[in-house]
Amino acid sequence: VNLDFDAELPEPAEDVKTLNLAKGQRKFSCRLPGGKNSTEPRDAPDAKKHFLAAKLAPFRGSCISSTIDFWHYDLCSGSRVVQYRDDAGLRFSLGEHQDSDRLLPTGEVRELYLFGAENRSTEVRYVCGPVLPSFEVVEDPVHFYTITVQGPSFCTWKEKEGAEATTPEGQKLLITSLLEPMRSRCLNITQGWWTYEYCYPTKMVQFHLENDKRSPQYTLGTLEGTGESLEPNKVNMSMYRMNPGTGPRERRAPPSRHLTLEQKLGGGDVCDETNRHRKVTLNFRCPGEWQKRPETRIVGLTESSLCEYHVLIQTTLLCGHHRLMPTLPRGKETIQCVAHEDGSL
């Protein structure tokens, strides 16, 4: 917030307040930003551009590959597209990224790559659908390529308050389809003597590692044997707003609609102290600094009570959902003030 003490005296209005300085010896009439009578535009980032960047965050800074016939293709989102055949020693640029990304009303995104070898160019289409291990490439006409990348971040998510989406082919997706790239991956964090490991979407364990051996090891929670779905795009979780922190920054922050995905895993090994099964609650969150493309990892783990655990996982995989991305920054605002010459109202 900027203070402007050279402003003209505001007209009497609801958004004009009195500010006392120097122990009440100086008084100012100030117009607060964003009030009913404010005409100053907010210097905030464009919401559409902000959301487009959030959708592409998991792709930026890395390359994905696909093989079609004898050709290999590398798409490095936001950088370049390359076509090559190592066996024949052939390599062609299919274009360099242009600053012309578009967010469509359907939630899909378009990128353009120009000035490749022999004037090759590529349009990349990010479309709504379940995560696929590769992307499609079509050359039509000659030297113009269309790459189609499918993912749930490019759906509209308007059904059941954002919990479900339907692809153009009519397939229903649950919100957890956003996390499918984590499948068959495990995340680890070590705290003191113990290491904790979560493998999406099945289970979380706790173990001590010594000489490459896990001993002892305890299951903290699992979906196995519960009857809950483990199938891709059908894992059940709920949207949940976590309690804000109690530090000075969190107390000053404006209210946020930023939600997380919450998974509860029970059925862990029996706890000696409580004689009950261990259980764990996991919250998956788009990180506040998603623009820096932090890796998917466990950022917090606490034992809230004996053998009951809470885990916080940050991942940019969720940032392409309008209810899971952090609140749009407000930008700079100005408080306009004028002093009272006699120090009184």
N, C-alpha and C positions, 0 to 999 in steps of 0.2 A: 504494500500500500504506500502511495506517495502522498505527502502533505503539500498542498499548494497554498501558501500564505499571501499570494499576490492576486487572488481571485477577486472578482467583483462581489459586492455584498449580495448574498442570495435573497431571493424573495421569500417572505414568510411561507413556510410549507411544512408538511409533516416530516420531511426528511432533513430538515435543518435542526441541528442540535448545538448545544453550548459546550465549548471545551475550555476548561480552566487550566492555566499553566502558572508557574512561579507561585505555587501555594495560594492560588486564587487571585493574585494581583493582576494577572492578565486574563482577559476573556475573549473568546473568539466565537463567532457564529460559523458553523461548518455544515456544508451539505455533504451527506454520506453518499457513496457510490451505489448505484443500483436502486435508488429510491424512486418513488412514484413520479417525481418531477425531474429526474435525471435525464439529460440529453446526451451525455458522453457515452460513446460506444465502448464496450469492453474490449481490451486488447487480449482476447483469448484465442487459442488455436482453433482453426476451423474444425468443427465437429466431424464433418464427413471425411476430411483428410486424416484426422486423428484415428477414426474407426478403420479406415482403409489400411493405415499403417499397422494397426493392431492385428488385423486379419492376416497380414503377411509376416508378422513378427517371427513365427516358427520357421519360416523359409529363408529369411534374410541371414546372410553370413555363412551360408552352407550351400552345398550343391546336391541335387538329386539326379539319379541316373535312370536310363531306360535303354533297353536293347531291342531293336526291331530288325529282323533279318540279320544282315551282317554288320549293321551300323550300330554304334553306341552314341547316345546323346547325353550330354550333361547340361542341366539347367541350373545355373547359379543365380538365384532370384535376386533381382536388383543389380546384377553385374553383367552376365553374358550367357550366351547359348553356344555350345560347341558340338559338332558332329565329327566322329572319327572312326577309323578302322586301324587298329594297331597291327593286324596281320599284314596289311597292305601299305602301312606307313602313310596313311591319308588322314588329314585333319583340316577341317573347315570351320571358320567362325560363321555362325548363323545370326550374328548381330550383337550389338552392345545395347545395354539397357538405356531407354530414354525416359526422361522425367515427365511421363504422360499417363501414369497409372490412373485407372478409372474404377470407381465403385458403382455398380449397377443397382437399380432398385430391388433386384432379386437377391442381393447379397453377394453376387458373383463379382469377380475382379478381372480386369484386363491389363496386361502389360505389353509393351511394344519394344522390340529389339531390332535395331537398324544398323546398316553399314557393315554387314558381314562380308565374307570373301565373295568376290564377283557379285557384289550388291545383294547378297542373300539377306533376308529379313524374316522375323518370327513374331507372331502374336501368341502370347501365352494366355490361356483362358483358365481361370480358377473357378470351378463349378461345384455346385452342391452335390454331395454324395458321400458314401462311406469311404474311409481311407483305403487307397489301393497301393500295392507295392511298387507300381511303376506308372508312367504317364503315356498318353497316346501322342503320336506324331503323324501329321499328314502333310505332304508336300503337294500343294495345288494352289496356283500354277507353279511352274518350275521356279525354284529358288525362293519361294514364299512358303513358310512353314507355319502350321498351326499346332501348338502343343496344348493339350488339355490335361489339367491337373485336377483331380477330384478330391474333395475333402469336406467335412461337416462345417468347417468355419465359414463356408461360403453359402450356407443355407440361411433362411430368414428367421427361423426359430420363433414363430409366432403362435404355435399351438401349446395349450396347457401352460400358459404364462411363461413360455420360453423353454419348457422342459422337453418338448418334442418338435421334430421337423419332418416334413415329407419331401422326398427328392422328386425331381420332375418325372421319374419313372414310377412314382407311387410308393416307394419304400419308406417305411417309418423308421426314424432314427431317434434314439434316446440321447439326452444331452451328454451322457458319458461316452458317446462315440467320439467326442472331441479328444478323449484321452487314449484312444486306441493305439496311437504310435508308441505308447508306453508298454503295450502288451509284450510279454516275453522278456521284458527288461526288469532289472532289480535296482533299487536305490538303497544306498548304505549310508549310515552315519555312525561314527564312533564317539561314545561319551565315556571317558575313563576306561574301566575294565571291559565294558560291554560294547558290542557292535549290534546295531539294529538294521534289519533288512526288510524292505517292502517290495513284493513282486506283484505288479498289477495283473489282474484285479484280485488275486487269490488270497494271499496271506501275508502276515508280518511275523518275523521271528526275532529273537534276541539270543545272542551267543557270545562266547568268549573264544577268540581265535589265537591259537598258539601252535607254531610249527605247521601252519596250513591245516590244522584240524580244529573243528568246531566242538568245543566241550567246556561246559555244558551248553545245550541249546534248548530254548523254550519257544513254543508257539504262542504268540500274543493274541492272535485272532485269525480266523480263516472263514472263507465261504464254502469250503469243501464240506459236503455232507449236510448243508443247510437247505438245499432245494432252491437256493437263489441262482439266477441265471449267470453263467460264466461266458456265454456266447458273445462274440464280437457285436458291438452296437446295441447290446441288450442288458448291460450291467446296470443295476438299479442304484442310484444315489439321489440325494435330495439337495436342493439349493438352500443355502443357510448363510445368514448374515452373522459373522463373528462379532463378538463384543470388541469395541475399539480399545486400544491401549490406554494407559493412564498417564503416559508421559506428557510433557508440556506440548510437544508437537501435535500429538493426537487430540489433546483437549482443545487446541486452537483450530483444528481442521474443521471444515464445514461438514455437515451430515453427508454421508455417502450411501449410495444404493449398491455399492460394490458387494457382490455375493460370492460365496465359495461353493464348491461341491463337497458334500459330506458323505463319507462312507463309514459305516459302523461294522466292525468285525468282532464277533464273539467266538465262543467255543474254543478258546485257547487252552493251554495246559493248566491243570488245577494249581492254584496258588496255595502254598503251604500255610501262609499266614491267615488267609481268609477262608480256605477250603472251598473257594469258588473258582470258576473258570476265568482265566485272564481275558481281557477284552481291550479293544483299541478303537478310538475314533480318529479318522483321518480327514483333514480338510485340504482340498486342492484349491489353490488361489493363483490368479494372474498377478504377477508381481507388480508393485507400484512403479518400478523402474523398468518396465517391459521394453522400453525403447533401446536399452542397452543389451537386450537379448541374453539375459542370464540363463544358464542351463537349468534343466529340470532337476530339482534336488530337494532333499529334506532340509528345511531351514529351522525347524523347531521340533523338539520332542520333550515332553514332560510326563512324569508319573503323577497324575492329579490326585490319586489315592492308591492305596496298596494294590498293585497288579492291575490298575486301570490307567491306560496311557492315552495321551493326545499327541497327534503328529500333524505338523503343518508342512505341506509340500507346495513349492512354487513352480509354476510351469506356464510358459507363453502359449501352450496349446489351448488354453481357455480364453485368451485375450480377444479372439474373434467373435465372441458371443456378447451381445449388447448388455446383458445383465451381469456378466462376469468380469468385464473390464473395469478398471478403476475410473472414478469420476473424472470427467474432463477438467483439466486445470482452468482456473478462473482468469489467470493472467494478471497484469498490473492494473490497479485501480487507483484513482486519485480522490482524496478528500479535499474539497475546496473550502478555504477558511478566510475570514476577514476579521481583523482585530477591532475591538471597541476602544475608541480613543480614550475615554474616561475610565476604562476598565470595568464598566458596569453594563448591564443590559439596557 
